[in-house]
Amino acid sequence: MTRVFDSELAELKELLLYMGGLVESMIHLSIKSLVEREESVGKEVYGKENEVNKLQIEIDDRCLKLIALNQPAGTDLRFITSAMKINSELERMGDQAINIADASKELLKFSQLKRLIDIPLMADISKTMVKDCLDAFVRADAELARSVLVRDNKVDGLKDQIFRELLTYMLSETKHIPVALELILISRHLERIGDHATNIAEDVIFMVEGQDVRHYQKDVR
Amino acid sequence: MTRVFDSELAELKELLLYMGGLVESMIHLSIKSLVEREESVGKEVYGKENEVNKLQIEIDDRCLKLIALNQPAGTDLRFITSAMKINSELERMGDQAINIADASKELLKFSQLKRLIDIPLMADISKTMVKDCLDAFVRADAELARSVLVRDNKVDGLKDQIFRELLTYMLSETKHIPVALELILISRHLERIGDHATNIAEDVIFMVEGQDVRHYQKDVR
């Protein structure tokens, strides 16, 4: 392949990393607006979503052109089709951050149920998963990708813990139900962010090792 | 392109339609196991998931080979990359049907809260969305794809209606909370199936008209 092609692949990597950074900050801000009960912080999330959406279209176009004009095969082709998948995973993570920002805004109508501990923890782990699955992709680092799969188990464990705890609040007082329900749904949005990062990590392992781990997760973890 | 290439594209279409049929039946059976409270019906869903997972890997491989060996451009290339996206959307719909089957099994531990009406209705609409987004894809029918986007609004409306109704059950009696919560989560799984069908429909419109509707849904609906 030509030097131009190589530099275009490098640009594609940069764009995906940049998009990943935006998604991380969307997660960060949506949880910040939840914890600090600040509607203005939540609003920043919507601005970033616009940028993520524009990037998604640009990256998709670039990938199609890269394939059409360079007719890559083997590793290069797999890299570009993986980039297309990662692109849509990232956009969907952004959608989940929007869901969290929406729910946080809704929660401002109610008084606080409890100090939030596990949800911010879940968000912190999810953010490292987003960062590391992308780093694993650009560096073709299957080991790092595997560490993302392990963290997804932690996220799922936290989700179950949050569910059980909030259920006890609901059972103790019906007035807690609307708030507890929103918090449960927020934990589900974070779980889905973790799932998207896991999808990317599995794709990286497939790309690097040619080994399809998508339906063999239980062995990997 | 060669005749062999054309017949391989036709096979790809057939495989995706077959996979879509499996996913439809997974949705059907998971809801049947919920409504009829039959664990054995739910078990069939898990068997079909295995088949869906195998198909996902096969279709992905075929797409990569089709690109690498035929170096398509333009419409053909876009068709194959769309097939790859649709493939992963279908697999995720299958995952949601599994979530519903799991929840239905969990619900067998409790007595029935109410006769279910809106959830089966939501499932019926979702199934037509799965069928029609795939038909729209293989026939390159943007009109049919648009009708899927319209139905997604109905699904979202039903989801909100279900949420409000179940909230009243929870508020009236704390003992209803665990069952109502599972039913709310089932409605969210159906919502996600609708979202995946919508993603496919948007991709079809993009493929047919070269028009990116992914972030302009509000105008379309």
Interface residues (C-beta under 8 A of the other chain):
Chain A: N53 K54 Q56 I57 C63 L64 I67 A68 Q71 A73 G74 L77 R78 T81 M84 K85 S88 L167 M170 L171 T174 I177 P178 L181 I184 L185 R188 N199 D212 R214 H215
Chain B: N53 K54 Q56 I57 C63 L64 I67 A68 Q71 A73 G74 L77 R78 T81 M84 K85 S88 L167 M170 L171 T174 I177 P178 L181 I184 L185 R188 N199 D212 R214 H215
